[in-house]
Structure formats: structure tokens, C-alpha cells
Amino acid sequence: MRHLLPPSSNWTRVSDEEIPISQADMMVTWHSLPTSVMKQLTKWKVPVSADGSAAFLHSWQLTAHMLGILDEYIPNSWAEADSQAAQVLDPILAPTPEAPQQSRARDHRIPGPRRSRPHAEGGRRPGAGQAPAGGWRASCIADGRPRGQRSA
């Protein structure tokens, strides 16, 4: 995408960036995967050998390189990864001042659990397990909004 978007007239018309998906953007994505996983494994006290931990980091270092992250930004250790994640990932995961309002609004829109009704077909809804007309994707986001947030 970094190479395909800039020549597009659509990109130049709507963006003030020369290169889309910056190194910082890629680092956020990268840390959301290996660093978050390793933090969670440590938090849950999942035993991971030193060799296993090093191998896991190395596989993600290769992935970072292949994604186009500059080598100087690729962490050399989990301590370095944690430090970087604290700078680039954690701030965007922190709650915003609007979070309580958004949470209340979301809770107001989402209906409670539906009670299942027994059906003549052994408790299954007719057509259960069959893709809806137009496919699952079309069914879930037909008008660009997730199911349950559509206007009547």
C-alpha cells in the first residue's frame, strides 16, 4: 500500500502525507502483535523458555523487516520492545476523555441477550448455518455499519 497509494490521484487529493502508513504506524501494528502477546504470556505466567522467547522475537523481527520497518526501529530484545510499545502503542490504547460517554452510548444501543425459541427442527432456526443471500459480509455490513447499528 505504501507504494501503490502515492501515485493515485485519489491519494494526493485527500492526503497531506507523501508516504502512507508511516514507520510509526507500522510499529504500532507490529507491537500490537508480538509485544502484546509476549506481555500477556508473561502476565498469565505461561512458561516460555529463553530459547523459545528469543525464537519468537526473531520471527517477528523478520516479519518487521519484510513489512518494511527500518532495521534501526526493530527491537533487539523484549525489553526494547516493551520500551517502544510504551511510546507508540500504549498511548493510543489509553482511554480518551470521551470514553465514558461513548461507553454509555454504546450500552444504550446494544440490546440485551435474546432468548432462544425452540423450533420444530430440533431447536435450530430454519436455515441456521446457511449463508444469507448475498453472503455473510453483505449481511453484516450491508450499509457500512455493523449489524445492530442500522437505522430501521
C-alpha positions as CSV (number, residue, x, y, z in Angstrom):
1,M,0.0,0.0,0.0
2,R,2.9,2.3,0.7
3,H,4.0,2.0,-2.9
4,L,0.6,1.8,-4.6
5,L,-1.2,4.8,-3.0
6,P,1.1,7.7,-3.7
7,P,0.8,7.6,-7.5
8,S,-3.0,7.5,-7.1
9,S,-4.8,10.8,-7.8
10,N,-7.3,9.9,-5.1
11,W,-4.5,9.7,-2.5
12,T,-2.9,13.0,-3.5
13,R,-6.2,14.8,-3.4
14,V,-7.2,13.7,0.1
15,S,-3.9,13.3,2.0
16,D,-1.3,15.7,3.2
17,E,1.3,12.8,3.6
18,E,3.7,11.9,0.9
19,I,4.1,8.3,2.1
20,P,1.1,6.5,3.5
21,I,1.4,4.2,6.5
22,S,4.4,5.7,8.3
23,Q,7.1,3.8,10.2
24,A,5.2,4.8,13.4
25,D,2.0,3.3,12.0
26,M,3.8,0.1,11.2
27,M,5.4,0.0,14.7
28,V,2.0,0.3,16.3
29,T,0.7,-2.6,14.3
30,W,3.9,-4.6,14.9
31,H,3.8,-4.1,18.7
32,S,0.1,-4.9,18.9
33,L,1.0,-8.4,17.8
34,P,4.3,-9.9,19.3
35,T,4.8,-7.4,22.1
36,S,1.2,-7.7,23.3
37,V,1.3,-11.5,23.1
38,M,4.5,-11.8,25.0
39,K,3.3,-9.4,27.7
40,Q,0.1,-11.4,28.0
41,L,2.0,-14.7,28.2
42,T,4.2,-13.2,30.9
43,K,1.2,-11.9,32.8
44,W,-0.5,-15.3,32.7
45,K,2.8,-16.9,33.8
46,V,2.9,-19.2,30.8
47,P,6.3,-20.9,30.8
48,V,8.3,-19.8,27.8
49,S,11.9,-21.0,27.6
50,A,14.6,-18.4,26.9
51,D,15.2,-20.1,23.5
52,G,11.5,-20.1,22.7
53,S,11.2,-16.4,23.6
54,A,14.3,-15.5,21.5
55,A,12.9,-17.5,18.6
56,F,9.5,-15.8,18.9
57,L,11.1,-12.4,18.9
58,H,13.4,-13.3,15.9
59,S,10.4,-14.5,13.8
60,W,8.7,-11.1,14.4
61,Q,11.9,-9.3,13.7
62,L,12.0,-10.9,10.3
63,T,8.3,-10.0,9.8
64,A,9.0,-6.4,10.7
65,H,11.9,-6.3,8.2
66,M,9.7,-7.8,5.5
67,L,6.9,-5.3,6.2
68,G,9.4,-2.5,5.5
69,I,10.1,-1.4,9.0
70,L,13.6,0.2,9.0
71,D,16.1,-2.0,10.8
72,E,17.0,0.7,13.3
73,Y,13.4,0.6,14.6
74,I,13.2,-3.2,15.0
75,P,13.7,-4.1,18.7
76,N,16.7,-6.2,19.6
77,S,15.2,-7.5,22.9
78,W,11.8,-7.8,24.6
79,A,12.9,-5.0,27.0
80,E,13.5,-2.8,24.0
81,A,10.1,-3.9,22.5
82,D,8.4,-3.1,25.8
83,S,10.0,0.3,25.9
84,Q,9.0,1.1,22.3
85,A,5.4,-0.2,22.8
86,A,5.1,2.1,25.8
87,Q,5.9,5.0,23.4
88,V,4.0,4.1,20.3
89,L,1.2,1.6,21.3
90,D,0.2,2.3,24.9
91,P,-0.8,6.0,24.3
92,I,-3.3,5.0,21.7
93,L,-4.7,2.2,23.8
94,A,-5.3,4.5,26.8
95,P,-8.8,5.6,27.4
96,T,-9.8,9.0,26.0
97,P,-11.7,11.6,27.9
98,E,-14.7,10.7,25.7
99,A,-14.6,7.0,26.6
100,P,-17.2,7.1,29.4
101,Q,-19.7,8.9,27.2
102,Q,-19.1,6.6,24.3
103,S,-19.4,3.6,26.6
104,R,-22.8,4.8,27.9
105,A,-24.0,5.5,24.4
106,R,-22.9,2.0,23.2
107,D,-24.5,0.3,26.2
108,H,-27.7,2.1,25.4
109,R,-27.8,1.0,21.8
110,I,-26.9,-2.7,22.3
111,P,-29.9,-4.8,23.2
112,G,-29.6,-7.5,25.9
113,P,-29.3,-11.2,25.1
114,R,-32.1,-12.6,23.1
115,R,-33.9,-15.6,24.4
116,S,-33.7,-18.6,22.1
117,R,-37.0,-20.1,21.0
118,P,-37.4,-23.8,20.4
119,H,-38.1,-24.6,16.8
120,A,-39.7,-27.6,15.2
121,E,-36.3,-28.5,13.7
122,G,-34.7,-29.8,17.0
123,G,-34.2,-26.3,18.4
124,R,-32.4,-24.8,15.4
125,R,-33.7,-21.9,13.5
126,P,-34.8,-22.7,10.0
127,G,-31.8,-22.0,7.7
128,A,-29.3,-21.9,10.6
129,G,-25.8,-22.4,9.4
130,Q,-26.6,-21.4,5.8
131,A,-25.1,-18.2,4.4
132,P,-27.6,-15.4,4.0
133,A,-28.5,-14.2,0.5
134,G,-25.6,-12.0,-0.7
135,G,-23.1,-13.7,1.7
136,W,-22.1,-13.1,5.3
137,R,-20.1,-9.9,4.6
138,A,-23.1,-8.3,2.8
139,S,-25.4,-9.4,5.6
140,C,-23.2,-7.9,8.3
141,I,-22.1,-4.7,6.7
142,A,-24.7,-4.1,4.0
143,D,-24.9,-0.3,4.6
144,G,-21.4,0.2,6.0
145,R,-22.3,-0.2,9.7
146,P,-22.1,-3.4,11.8
147,R,-25.3,-5.3,12.4
148,G,-27.4,-3.8,15.2
149,Q,-26.4,-0.2,14.4
150,R,-28.6,0.2,11.3
151,S,-31.5,2.5,11.2
152,A,-34.9,1.0,10.7
